[in-house]
Amino acid sequence: MPLLEVNRAFNSYGAVPVISDVTLNAERGELVCLLGPSGCGKTTLLRLIAGLETLDSGTISFDGANLHSVAPHSRGFGLMFQDLALFPHMNVYGNVGFGLRMQGLSSGAVRRRVDEMLELVDLVNYGDRKVHELSGGERQRVALARSLAPAPKLLMLDEPLASLDRVLREALQIQVRAILKEVGVTSIYVTHDKDEAFAIADTIVFMKRGSVVQAGPPETLFRAPATELVARSLGIRNIIAGTIVGASEDVEIATSVGTLTVGGPAPAEMSVGDEVLVLIDERQLFVEPIHDDPSADVIVLNGVVRERKFRGGEAEIHVTVGNDELVSIVSSADPRSDVKAGQDVCIVIPPKAITLLPTA
Amino acid sequence: MTASRLLTLGPLAFLAVFFLYPLVAILGRSFGGGALGLDPFQELLGDSYYLGRIWFTIWQATLSTLLTLVLGLPVAYLFARHEFPGKTILKALTTLPFIMPTIVVAMGFIALLGPQGIVNTALSDVFGSNAPQLRVTNTLTIIFLAHAFYNYSIVVRIVSAYWANLSPRFGESAAMLGAGRVRTFVHVTLPLLLPAVWSSAILVFVFSFTSFGVVLVLGGPQFATVEVAIYELTVKLFRLEVAGALAIIQLVFTYVFLFVYSRVQAQSAVPITLVASESVSRRRKSARDILLVVGIVAGLLVVLSPLLALIERAVSTSGGYSLTHFVSLFSNDSGSFFYLSPMRVVWNSVRFALASTAIAMLVGTSAAYVIVRPGRRSSILDALFMLPLVVSAVTLGFGFLVAFNRPPIDLRGSWLILVIAHSLIAYPFVIRTLLPVLRGMPPHLKESAAVLGASPFRVFIHIEIPIIARALLVGATFAFAVSMGEFGASLLLVRAEFTTIPVAIFRLLGQPGEANLGQALAMSTLLMAVVALGFVAIERFRYRDVGGF
């Protein structure tokens, strides 16, 4: 049985629905990321689980017990806010020890636990610092230590790294995941950044307008996104609309760039006449000035290079095909990356680079 | 009734009973006489004396405002656009006059420019004549000077705060587009500053318009403002109907001006790029800077000279410097005016101020919580609770006189009437100091504590109280200082045995003799010291930048 179960949750702000029919589970020790555009209800869902908002209908249970009538301060959960909400009138020690004092621990026990927590977040000897003396990254780690100190049964983090610059954010993502895994706490982590979700999550729950669109391991979502929005949100750019015209042996899809033939049987739910989206992995397709290996089982399209972007170790080649544009990413050391804008090229697509997605 | 209901209704009830009811009582007094029910107004508007008072009040306020602007704007510029050593302290010192009780300011001017003031004594020494060389008491000049002294810090505070945050990019853009310094100022900077200039000007105008203590003490009978006329009608002539009519006319004037003020304020909220002030001011270490500081310090000495003169006069006697006047406060010389010993007067002031502070804190704090509660009525409630601030002290005292002299609320002869009047004047200051802190409190602070296991009560004790503690302290200090210095309402309401320091000073001034003047000076100095101490405490404890954490 999952540790946290959100079952058919509804919540609205006035007449505006914020959360509609959300069902969500988290296993013990699991790190769940809520991912989605801003305003999709991620934060409200956290606040519902924390008890800071109340459900219109549905249930939230923890370890089998309904949380409905449990006050926020009695739930034993932790919540790290985006603005961190470090208490300005207390030093680092006072902040980290606050939850422990609320539990009624002796001052010795508080001290031991705070020291332990500061060591965990690599802030040994920071106890006497004032909160406003800390750097951005230090504040984040103090807030994390404060949330973890009372050993919460569930830790929620609401975009905790959003205010940091990219370099620091990426460093802390790794550190946060390592700490959460070391502690073994079940966590729900809200972010709107897919890279952060990929770096942190065991499971990604993709939300849109108050509903869960898709949930699963990061790789599953990336390989088989449920909708175009999920695909685009996860950074998939090569998306072409098409119609299935043949499904007898190989699947044939008519698109604006020509008919694409994909080997193997069509997914069960698709049949001739269905409109689909063709997703092409930008790291598997490549361009060549001339494609002279007719034996290979690949799809070949003709296009014109619009732009070649140098991205350090990689080159990003944008090719115009009919009215569409496809992107290929290859190593910048690869001779195939050596193309110029305006150049006619062949686009080579191995069938396994293609994923079919039914349109809604 | 729930606790939250009580929180809302408590301050509202206080406002209704002790503010709105007296206003209604004034209205009831003034309307209803004669066939049209407008007799007091007809008498008022048919009498050239009272028309003259209204006209005088308007033009003296206008001229006072202009003078205040002329003095205040350059200082505002210096504080906004220049960085120099000691700026914080100098800026705090410029505010000092504004928080001084009117009676202290009036005494300061008497000590500086009065017949026995420093200036005249010095002139007599030089010219060897015993007659005062400089006769400015009981003239318009001293009223203007006192008004400017009192109010110029309003201009400095409001305009320099706005100016300091005004992006210099506007001026720089104008310069790049070919405008010289003068044209940049006239066409770009000044128009951008105008909302701030207007709001400060209107405030100064309203304060000069309802000016009482300064005019009564320094101007003498021939320069009575409307406020002074209301006082005289009430206390000397017992013409309560006419006094009420005049009070209503004054109220209409003030409300119109404050309405304009709020509109101007709303306009000044037009989004103009404002930037952090640190990035705006010029930091140059040069000979010019030192010159600037010397100039500012010299200017400040001039500005503070009435207060300094007050101290000097209080310790000087015909036989040289001594503490005679202060020592005399501890004796009860039967030859002096007092039925009460001076120390009894001080004790009166202190205990009334403590009681007023307690009530003002209770009302102000609960009102502040009512105002910050989310909802669209927040701004309406804010305006409602600020109303007592815009009613002049004499009008308030007058309202109390006519409202609470008979059942259901009969407070005649009680010290409570004074304490309630003081707390009514003081609690808006408590609200103003608390509101920014309550609003600036990071929204998730309390929730964070709750999630960490703190019950609502412990959240209040461990998070809320420590964070607003300093604001509470500042509010209490304000309330205490306001009560200690309150003059207008006290003069109308106080009974002899409850005489407070400002009233005693005024009465002493009306008595002849060096001893009485000396006691008045000594008491004023004491009062100034108390208020100055409170001011230091406020500057020390107030949040440097609210919501900055």
Contacts between the chains, C-beta under 8 A, distances in Angstrom:
chain1	res1	chain2	res2	distance
A	50	B	447	7.8
A	50	B	451	5.6
A	52	B	447	5.4
A	52	B	450	7.3
A	52	B	451	7.6
A	71	B	450	7.8
A	71	B	455	7.6
A	72	B	447	7.3
A	72	B	450	4.4
A	72	B	451	5.6
A	73	B	449	7.9
A	73	B	450	4.7
A	73	B	451	7.0
A	73	B	452	7.6
A	73	B	453	5.1
A	73	B	454	5.5
A	73	B	455	5.4
A	73	B	456	7.9
A	73	B	459	8.0
A	74	B	453	7.7
A	75	B	451	7.7
A	76	B	453	7.4
A	77	B	451	6.2
A	78	B	451	6.4
A	78	B	452	7.3
A	79	B	447	7.4
A	79	B	448	7.0
A	79	B	451	4.3
A	81	B	444	4.1
A	81	B	447	7.4
A	81	B	448	6.2
A	83	B	442	5.8
A	83	B	443	7.8
A	83	B	444	5.8
A	85	B	442	5.4
A	85	B	443	8.0
A	85	B	444	3.8
A	85	B	445	4.8
A	85	B	447	7.3
A	85	B	448	4.1
A	87	B	445	6.5
A	87	B	448	7.7
A	87	B	449	7.5
A	87	B	463	6.3
A	88	B	442	8.0
A	88	B	467	6.9
A	88	B	549	3.6
A	89	B	466	4.5
A	89	B	467	5.7
A	98	B	449	6.8
A	98	B	452	5.5
A	98	B	454	7.5
A	98	B	462	7.5
A	99	B	452	3.6
A	99	B	453	5.3
A	102	B	449	7.9
A	102	B	452	5.9
A	102	B	453	3.8
A	102	B	454	4.8
A	102	B	458	6.6
A	103	B	453	5.9
A	131	B	549	7.0
A	132	B	548	7.9
A	132	B	549	5.8
A	146	B	452	7.1
A	147	B	452	7.8
A	150	B	452	6.3
A	150	B	453	6.2
